[in-house]
Amino acid sequence: MPAPVRFAKIAGLGHSRPGPFACQPRPFDGNHSRMTPFGERIRALRRERGVTQAEMAKALGISSAYLSALEHGRRGRPTWQMLQRIIGYLNVIWDDAEELERLSALSHPKVSVETAGLSPQATKLANRLAETIAALSPEDIAVLLEQLEAAAARAEALQRAKRRR
């Protein structure tokens, strides 16, 4: 049996259908693997505090549908003001607040990569990733991410060394 597809409400029509108007149409697998890093952390903090999504949304003055969309990456990252309200509501310590800000920046569901002025290989890498990321297994993504993080750490160390000279 095929997995159910998420449907988006078509503005003004009062009904839902799949298609170009759907918000990130993809099979829903019933687990939280589609959550963004920011969304996973928000959900964990809510649960640690015994707060439901509806309770948190009401306290923040937003709909629970919007909060759910933020958690699942169906909305872009929250505004700085909304992020501050979330941090305040959850009453997190400074380190956790900085982590939420960092995770928010890393959790934008639509990413644009500027490769102008970079090597043809950099452009190929960005385009190849964009073409294939949806088909990659979680294991392949983990391996690629680990390799990229190691390369980024080396590049950052080189930049720090150059600045010290």
Secondary structure as UniProt FT lines:
FT   STRAND          8..9
FT   TURN            11..13
FT   STRAND          16..17
FT   TURN            20..21
FT   TURN            33..34
FT   HELIX           37..48
FT   TURN            49..50
FT   HELIX           53..60
FT   HELIX           64..72
FT   HELIX           80..90
FT   HELIX           94..106
FT   TURN            116..117
FT   HELIX           120..132
FT   HELIX           133..135
FT   HELIX           138..164
//
